[in-house]
Amino acid sequence: MRKIELSLVIGLCMFQILGAQMPNKEGKKLSLDDAIKIALEQNVSVRQAQNNMESAQSGVLTAYGSYLPTLSASGGWTRTQSERPASTQIIGGIPFSVGALSSTVNNFSTGLSVGYTVFDGFSREANFNRAVSTAISSEQTAARTRQLIVFSVQSSYLNVLRNEQLVKVSEENLKRDLRQLDRITESNRVGALSLADVYRQQSIVANDELSLISAQNNYDKAVADLLSLIGADIGQDYKIEDPTIRTDIDAAELGTAEGITKDFVSLRKRATATRPDYQSAVESYSAAESGVTSASSRYWPSVSAFAGYNLSSSEFESIKDNRGINWGVSLRWSLFDGFLTNQNIQAAQATRRNAELTLLQTERNISVDVKKALLDLEAARKQFEASEKSVLSATQDRRVAEERYNLGSGTLLDLLTANANFVNSQASRVNATYNYIIARKNLEYVMGDKAY
């Protein structure tokens, strides 16, 4: 009997220790909106997409600059020193002595030149269109990246709340089985129950403790995953709580979800029109078309105009006395370049064909994404309805089994089976609830019509 009392005391102490390790309710409060805000500022993928977008936008400025004239200034100083030794030259048979010669000449010059491309085979226009399309494509890619990160944060945040509820389920189950162990122990003392029932219940309590430890560990890892995703300090304590997240799913909500799952055609059409990744693929194809035009520009002649103003003198003080002005127009036409232009055109056309295939595949991906999201939502809705029925049935079954066992008409095995079914149904309802919420968030992400 002392062994039984000792086991009960150990179980109670273990429960108190585990209770102290329950999900931390202290620390900085972190709501879902706060987590999303931090992620949009700190997540590496978001920041990289933003950098790529800024880089592409700078290319638009460069392309615009090709429409403007070029302006350059130059200046220089050259010092030339000549030396000639003394020599004798024969002129008409008569020798003449020529003395040594040493001279130094300075030359100062400065100038200003202006150039303008009048026509370059439409390459300038094509490059400008390509730069604009590339910038828009990178902007749409950044927008889709933000949507992905927001959905990932939502899923991770909801997973933390899911694991928190599962910890509570394990905690309540351990409390309930400890109370049951207490009752069985007292019944054994008065001879109403056998010692085998006490040992069997002690084994159940030990398993409950292990389940609680596992649930707590899953919760802690889920919090770490969330903090890592948003770029927050994992070492800091956070209070993961958001009262705006509704977990009470009513019949009206389920009815709305059922109606949505039957509207695949219109949802697919809307997703295609709003998804940033599709818009990015469209702009990438437009940029590839401009690339073909740019590659073909070498078949055309190029025309440019120029003008210059120059000053030069051997003395710096008189540099303004020698002025020169020049202007003109130049024509350049490459008649044969060893098939280099043809090779560039072939490469550009291949890029365009690949961009077209990417566009078609993106459209297919959107259709698949919408279909899968609707299937997941429908499955989550049915799972939630089934879990509600399961909890109701398991609750009644456990109550009956407990009453029968207390009256002596039922066995402990029946009670343990009913309790296990009850715990499993509670866990299933928690999972079904958050699976449904995540499925709704996934549908929002797949539609891609929210800007962040």
C-alpha positions in Angstrom: 0.0 0.0 0.0 2.9 2.3 0.7 4.1 1.7 -2.8 0.8 2.9 -4.2 0.8 6.0 -2.1 4.4 6.7 -3.2 3.4 6.3 -6.8 0.5 8.7 -6.4 2.7 11.3 -4.8 5.3 11.0 -7.6 2.5 11.4 -10.1 1.2 14.5 -8.4 4.7 16.0 -8.2 5.3 15.2 -11.9 2.1 16.9 -12.8 3.1 20.0 -10.9 6.5 20.1 -12.6 4.8 19.7 -16.0 2.3 22.3 -15.1 5.2 24.7 -14.5 6.3 23.9 -18.1 3.0 24.7 -19.7 3.0 27.3 -22.6 4.5 30.5 -21.3 1.9 33.1 -20.7 4.4 35.8 -19.8 6.5 37.9 -22.1 5.9 40.2 -25.0 2.5 39.8 -26.5 2.6 38.7 -30.2 -0.6 38.9 -32.1 -1.0 37.5 -35.6 -1.0 41.1 -37.1 2.2 41.8 -35.1 3.8 38.6 -36.4 2.9 39.5 -40.0 4.2 43.0 -39.7 7.5 41.8 -38.3 7.8 39.2 -41.0 7.2 41.7 -43.8 10.1 43.8 -42.4 12.5 41.1 -41.3 12.0 38.0 -43.4 14.9 37.3 -45.7 12.8 36.3 -48.7 10.8 39.5 -48.5 13.9 41.7 -48.2 15.6 39.9 -51.1 12.5 40.4 -53.3 12.5 44.1 -52.4 16.1 44.4 -53.4 15.5 42.7 -56.7 12.6 45.1 -57.3 14.7 48.2 -56.6 17.4 46.9 -58.9 15.0 46.4 -61.7 13.5 49.8 -61.3 17.0 51.3 -61.6 17.2 49.6 -65.0 14.1 51.7 -66.1 16.0 54.9 -65.4 19.0 53.7 -67.4 16.7 52.8 -70.3 15.1 56.2 -70.1 18.6 57.8 -70.2 19.2 56.4 -73.7 16.7 58.9 -75.1 18.8 61.8 -73.7 22.0 63.2 -75.4 25.4 62.3 -74.0 27.6 65.1 -72.7 31.3 64.8 -71.9 34.1 67.2 -71.0 37.8 66.6 -71.4 41.0 68.5 -70.6 44.7 67.7 -70.7 48.2 69.0 -70.6 51.0 67.5 -72.8 54.7 68.4 -72.5 57.0 67.4 -75.4 60.7 67.7 -75.0 63.0 67.2 -78.1 66.8 67.0 -78.1 69.2 66.8 -81.1 73.0 66.5 -80.8 75.5 68.5 -82.9 76.3 67.1 -86.4 78.0 67.9 -89.7 75.9 67.9 -92.9 77.3 67.8 -96.4 75.4 70.2 -98.7 76.7 70.4 -102.3 80.0 68.8 -101.3 80.6 71.5 -98.7 80.4 70.4 -95.0 78.3 72.5 -92.6 78.3 72.2 -88.9 74.9 71.9 -87.2 74.8 72.8 -83.5 72.9 70.8 -80.9 69.2 71.6 -80.5 67.0 71.2 -77.4 63.3 72.3 -77.3 60.4 72.0 -75.0 56.8 72.5 -76.1 53.7 72.6 -73.9 50.2 71.9 -75.1 47.1 72.7 -73.1 43.7 71.6 -74.4 40.1 71.3 -73.2 36.8 70.4 -74.9 33.1 69.7 -74.6 31.3 67.2 -76.8 27.6 66.3 -77.2 26.3 63.2 -78.9 22.8 62.0 -79.6 21.5 58.7 -81.1 19.0 59.6 -83.7 18.2 56.0 -84.7 19.5 52.6 -83.7 17.2 50.1 -85.3 14.5 50.4 -82.6 17.0 48.9 -80.0 16.5 51.9 -77.7 12.7 51.5 -77.7 12.9 47.8 -77.2 15.3 48.1 -74.3 13.1 50.7 -72.7 10.0 48.4 -73.0 12.0 45.4 -71.7 13.3 47.4 -68.7 9.7 48.5 -67.8 8.3 45.0 -68.2 11.2 43.6 -66.1 10.6 46.1 -63.4 6.8 45.4 -63.3 7.6 41.6 -63.2 9.9 42.0 -60.3 7.4 44.1 -58.5 4.7 41.4 -59.0 7.2 38.8 -57.8 7.8 40.8 -54.7 4.1 41.1 -54.1 3.6 37.4 -54.4 6.5 36.8 -52.1 4.9 38.9 -49.5 1.6 37.0 -49.9 3.5 33.7 -49.4 5.2 34.9 -46.3 1.9 36.2 -44.9 0.3 32.8 -45.5 3.3 31.0 -44.0 3.1 33.2 -40.9 -0.6 32.6 -40.6 -0.1 28.9 -40.9 2.8 28.8 -38.4 0.9 31.1 -36.0 -2.2 28.9 -36.1 0.0 25.8 -35.7 1.3 27.3 -32.4 -2.3 27.9 -31.2 -3.2 24.3 -32.3 -0.3 22.8 -30.3 -1.3 25.0 -27.3 -4.8 23.5 -27.4 -3.3 20.0 -27.7 -1.2 20.7 -24.6 -4.4 21.7 -22.8 -6.1 18.5 -23.9 -3.2 16.4 -22.6 -3.1 18.4 -19.4 -6.8 17.9 -18.7 -6.5 14.2 -19.5 -3.6 13.9 -17.0 -5.6 15.7 -14.3 -8.6 13.5 -15.0 -6.6 10.3 -14.8 -4.8 11.4 -11.7 -8.2 12.0 -10.0 -9.3 8.6 -11.3 -6.1 7.1 -9.8 -6.9 8.7 -6.5 -10.4 7.2 -6.5 -9.2 3.7 -7.5 -6.5 3.8 -4.8 -9.1 4.7 -2.2 -11.4 2.0 -3.4 -8.5 -0.5 -3.2 -7.9 0.5 0.4 -11.4 -0.5 1.3 -11.3 -3.6 -0.7 -13.7 -2.5 -3.4 -11.2 -2.8 -6.3 -8.2 -5.0 -7.0 -4.6 -3.9 -6.9 -4.3 -4.7 -10.6 -6.7 -1.8 -11.3 -4.4 0.5 -9.4 -1.3 -0.6 -11.3 -3.2 -0.4 -14.6 -4.3 3.2 -13.8 -0.7 4.1 -12.7 0.5 3.0 -16.1 -2.2 5.1 -17.8 -1.0 8.2 -15.8 2.6 7.5 -16.8 1.6 7.4 -20.4 -0.4 10.6 -20.0 2.7 12.3 -18.6 4.7 11.2 -21.6 2.0 12.5 -23.9 2.0 15.9 -22.1 5.8 16.1 -22.4 5.5 15.4 -26.1 2.7 17.9 -26.6 4.7 20.6 -24.7 7.8 19.9 -26.8 5.7 20.2 -30.0 4.4 23.5 -28.8 7.9 24.9 -28.0 9.2 23.8 -31.4 6.2 25.4 -33.1 6.9 28.7 -31.3 10.6 28.5 -32.4 9.5 27.9 -36.0 7.2 30.9 -35.9 9.9 33.2 -34.4 12.4 32.0 -36.9 10.0 32.6 -39.8 9.2 36.2 -38.9 12.9 37.0 -38.0 12.4 37.6 -34.3 14.7 36.7 -31.5 14.1 33.1 -30.5 15.6 33.7 -27.1 13.0 36.2 -26.1 9.8 35.1 -24.4 6.6 35.9 -26.3 2.9 35.6 -25.4 1.3 34.0 -28.5 -2.2 35.2 -28.2 -4.7 36.8 -30.5 -8.4 37.1 -29.4 -9.4 38.1 -33.0 -8.9 34.6 -34.3 -12.2 32.8 -34.1 -12.2 29.1 -33.4 -16.0 28.8 -32.9 -17.1 27.6 -36.3 -20.8 27.8 -36.7 -23.2 26.3 -39.2 -23.4 29.5 -41.2 -19.7 29.5 -41.7 -19.7 25.9 -42.8 -22.6 26.6 -45.2 -20.6 29.4 -46.8 -17.6 27.2 -47.2 -19.7 24.5 -48.8 -21.0 27.1 -51.3 -17.5 28.3 -52.1 -16.2 24.9 -52.9 -18.7 24.6 -55.8 -17.6 27.7 -57.5 -14.4 26.5 -59.1 -14.8 28.1 -62.6 -15.3 31.7 -61.4 -12.7 31.4 -58.7 -10.1 30.2 -61.2 -10.9 33.1 -63.5 -10.6 35.6 -60.6 -7.3 34.1 -59.4 -5.8 34.3 -62.9 -6.8 37.9 -63.1 -5.4 38.9 -59.7 -2.5 36.6 -58.9 0.8 38.6 -58.9 2.8 35.6 -60.2 0.6 35.4 -63.3 1.0 39.1 -63.9 4.8 38.7 -63.4 4.8 35.9 -66.1 2.9 38.1 -68.5 5.4 40.9 -68.0 8.3 38.5 -68.4 6.9 37.4 -71.8 6.6 41.0 -72.8 10.2 41.6 -71.9 11.2 38.6 -73.9 9.4 40.0 -76.9 11.3 43.3 -76.6 14.5 41.3 -76.4 13.8 39.9 -79.8 13.3 43.4 -81.2 16.5 44.6 -79.6 18.5 41.6 -81.0 17.1 42.4 -84.5 18.2 46.0 -84.4 21.7 45.3 -85.7 20.1 44.6 -89.1 19.3 48.3 -89.3 21.7 51.2 -89.7 22.4 53.5 -86.8 22.4 57.3 -87.1 23.9 59.6 -84.5 24.6 63.3 -84.3 27.5 65.0 -82.6 29.0 68.4 -81.8 32.1 69.6 -80.1 33.8 72.7 -78.8 37.6 72.7 -78.2 40.3 75.0 -76.8 44.0 74.5 -77.2 47.3 76.4 -76.9 50.9 76.0 -76.0 50.4 78.5 -73.2 47.7 78.2 -70.6 47.1 82.0 -70.5 46.2 82.0 -74.2 44.1 78.9 -74.4 41.0 80.9 -75.3 42.7 82.3 -78.4 42.6 79.0 -80.3 39.0 77.7 -80.5 37.5 75.0 -82.6 33.9 73.9 -83.2 32.8 70.8 -85.0 29.5 69.1 -85.6 28.1 66.4 -87.9 26.1 63.3 -88.4 27.4 59.7 -88.6 25.9 56.7 -90.2 27.0 53.2 -89.2 25.7 50.0 -90.8 27.1 46.6 -90.1 26.8 44.7 -93.4 28.2 41.4 -92.1 29.2 40.4 -88.6 29.9 36.7 -89.0 26.3 35.7 -88.2 26.5 37.2 -84.7 23.2 39.1 -85.1 21.5 35.9 -86.3 22.8 34.0 -83.2 21.5 36.8 -80.9 18.1 36.7 -82.5 17.9 32.9 -82.1 18.8 33.2 -78.5 16.2 35.9 -77.9 13.5 33.9 -79.7 14.3 30.9 -77.5 14.0 33.1 -74.4 10.6 34.3 -75.7 9.3 30.8 -76.3 10.4 29.8 -72.8 8.7 32.8 -71.4 5.5 31.8 -73.2 5.7 28.3 -71.8 6.2 29.7 -68.3 3.1 31.8 -68.8 1.1 28.8 -69.8 2.4 26.7 -67.0 1.7 29.5 -64.5 -1.9 29.5 -65.7 -2.1 25.7 -65.2 -0.6 26.0 -61.7 -3.2 28.5 -60.7 -6.0 26.2 -61.8 -4.4 23.3 -59.8 -3.8 25.6 -56.8 -7.5 26.7 -56.8 -8.7 23.1 -57.2 -6.6 21.8 -54.4 -7.5 24.7 -52.1 -11.2 24.0 -52.7 -10.7 20.2 -52.1 -8.7 20.9 -48.9 -11.5 23.3 -47.7 -14.2 20.8 -48.4 -12.3 18.0 -46.6 -11.6 20.3 -43.7 -15.3 21.2 -43.5 -16.3 17.6 -43.4 -13.6 16.7 -40.9 -14.8 19.4 -38.6 -18.4 18.2 -38.8 -17.3 14.7 -38.1 -15.1 15.7 -35.2 -18.0 17.5 -33.6 -20.1 14.4 -33.7 -17.2 12.3 -32.5 -16.6 14.5 -29.4 -20.3 14.4 -28.6 -20.5 10.6 -28.9 -17.2 10.1 -27.0 -18.3 12.4 -24.2 -21.4 10.4 -23.6 -19.6 7.1 -23.9 -17.0 8.1 -21.4 -19.6 9.3 -18.9 -21.5 6.1 -19.1 -18.3 4.0 -18.8 -17.2 6.0 -15.8 -20.6 5.7 -14.1 -20.7 1.9 -14.7 -17.2 1.5 -13.4 -18.0 3.5 -10.2 -21.1 1.3 -9.7 -19.1 -1.8 -10.2 -20.9 -3.0 -13.3 -18.1 -2.1 -15.7 -14.5 -2.9 -16.0 -11.5 -0.6 -15.9 -10.6 -1.6 -19.4 -14.0 -0.3 -20.7 -13.3 3.0 -18.9 -9.8 3.3 -20.3 -11.0 2.6 -23.8 -13.8 5.2 -23.5 -11.3 7.7 -22.1 -8.8 7.1 -24.8 -11.5 7.6 -27.4 -12.6 10.8 -25.7 -9.1 12.2 -25.7 -8.6 11.3 -29.3 -11.8 12.9 -30.3 -10.8 16.1 -28.5 -7.5 16.2 -30.2 -9.2 15.5 -33.5 -11.6 18.4 -33.0 -8.6 20.7 -32.2 -6.8 19.6 -35.4 -10.0 19.8 -37.5 -10.7 23.3 -36.2 -7.3 24.7 -37.1 -7.1 22.7 -40.3 -10.4 24.4 -41.4 -9.0 27.8 -40.5 -5.8 27.2 -42.3 -7.7 25.9 -45.3 -9.6 29.2 -45.5 -6.3 31.1 -45.3 -4.9 28.9 -48.0 -7.8 29.8 -50.3 -7.1 33.5 -49.7 -3.5 32.9 -50.6 -4.3 30.9 -53.7 -6.6 33.7 -54.9 -3.9 36.2 -54.5 -6.1 39.3 -54.4 -4.9 40.7 -51.1 -2.1 43.2 -51.1 0.4 43.6 -48.2 
